[in-house]
Amino acid sequence: MLCFAQEAGEELFRNRYIPYGGLILALLWGMPHILYHGITNGLFAVFGAIIYGIVYVVLEKNYKYAYPIMFIM
């Protein structure tokens, strides 16, 4: 989902330095966690998703390197 959201964001907005995939994950993971598990757990999910997106963009969208690092995180 991270890869596809990043590609879609880049196609729509023409900026490859913003972690669109992380922002979409933050919405999809953070909002349900905030609603069902509380604000603290939800903000932790939002923060983690955005960090995943940043890692993916910094590693130049190479999932072979990004996914193991995300797994370790």
QUIZIPE-V436929 format. One record per pair of residues at least 4 apart in sequence whose ideal C-beta (glycine too) atoms are under 7 Angstrom apart, sorted by the first residue. I is the first residue (numbers start at 0). J is the second residue. If there is no record, write none. Layout:
I:J
I:J
This chain:
0:4
0:24
1:5
1:20
1:24
1:51
1:52
1:55
2:6
2:20
2:62
3:7
4:8
4:19
4:20
4:23
5:9
5:19
5:20
5:55
5:60
6:10
7:11
7:19
8:12
8:17
8:19
9:15
9:19
16:56
18:22
18:49
18:52
18:53
18:55
18:56
19:23
20:24
20:52
20:55
21:25
21:48
21:49
21:51
21:52
21:53
22:26
22:49
22:52
23:27
24:28
24:48
24:51
24:52
25:29
25:45
25:48
25:49
26:30
28:32
28:44
28:48
29:33
29:41
29:44
29:45
29:48
30:34
31:35
32:36
32:40
32:41
32:44
33:38
33:41
36:40
36:41
37:41
38:42
39:43
40:44
41:45
42:46
43:47
44:48
45:49
46:50
47:51
48:52
49:53
50:54
50:72
51:55
51:69
52:56
53:57
54:58
54:65
54:68
54:69
55:60
55:65
56:60
58:64
58:65
61:65
62:66
64:68
65:69
66:70
67:71
68:72
